[in-house]
Structures are given as C-alpha cells and as structure tokens.
C-alpha cells in the first residue's frame, strides 16, 4: 500500500518522474475506473500505466519474439475495499 501521507495522484506523478529518469516513456494510460463509471458501473480507482524503453524492447524481441507479450511494462494503481491505494 501507499504510505498514509502519499496520495494516489502523488504516486502517479512519482511513477511518471521515475520512468522519465530511467528513459522509460509513458506509452499508454488506461483510467479504467472512469470508463466503468461512464458505463454506469461503480468502481474503486483502478488505473493502468504502460511504460516502455524502446531500446530494451528491441533487445527483448530480438532475443525472443515471445517476449513481445510482456511489452510494454505495466503498473496498476488501485484502491482496495477500504479505499487504500496500492
């Protein structure tokens, strides 16, 4: 879980900054909970972030094309039943 003094938005900002520092690009963001709400489905916060370093991706795929199934790297931020962000 996130520390009590860290908000979900703070964690998202931190992930983006860290990814940038490591030369990983944010290639996709799926705010799943917003899509669900637009469909009339109640949901806790669930967001999926996809990061990729093109050079590393190329190495992985050249080594074994099956690794493409694991690209890009995904990180999910979600709230549990008590509203605690993970």
CORBELZI-V293076 format. One record per pair of residues at least 6 apart in sequence whose ideal C-beta (glycine too) atoms are under 6 Angstrom apart, sorted by the first residue. I is the first residue (numbers start at 1). J is the second residue. D is the distance in Angstrom with one decimal. If there is no record, write none. Layout:
i=I j=J d=D
i=I j=J d=D
This chain:
i=1 j=84 d=5.0
i=1 j=86 d=5.3
i=2 j=11 d=5.4
i=2 j=85 d=4.6
i=8 j=77 d=5.9
i=8 j=85 d=4.3
i=19 j=51 d=4.8
i=23 j=53 d=5.4
i=24 j=51 d=4.2
i=24 j=53 d=5.0
i=25 j=52 d=5.8
i=26 j=51 d=5.8
i=27 j=50 d=5.2
i=27 j=52 d=4.9
i=27 j=72 d=5.3
i=28 j=50 d=3.9
i=29 j=49 d=5.6
i=30 j=48 d=4.3
i=31 j=47 d=5.0
i=32 j=46 d=4.4
i=33 j=43 d=4.5
i=33 j=45 d=5.0
i=33 j=46 d=4.9
i=36 j=43 d=4.2
i=44 j=79 d=4.0
i=45 j=79 d=4.5
i=46 j=78 d=4.5
i=47 j=77 d=4.8
i=48 j=74 d=5.9
i=48 j=76 d=5.1
i=49 j=75 d=4.9
i=50 j=72 d=4.4
i=50 j=74 d=5.3
i=51 j=72 d=5.8
i=51 j=73 d=4.9
i=52 j=72 d=3.5
i=57 j=71 d=5.1
i=60 j=67 d=4.0
i=61 j=67 d=6.0
i=61 j=68 d=5.2
i=78 j=86 d=5.7
i=79 j=85 d=5.3
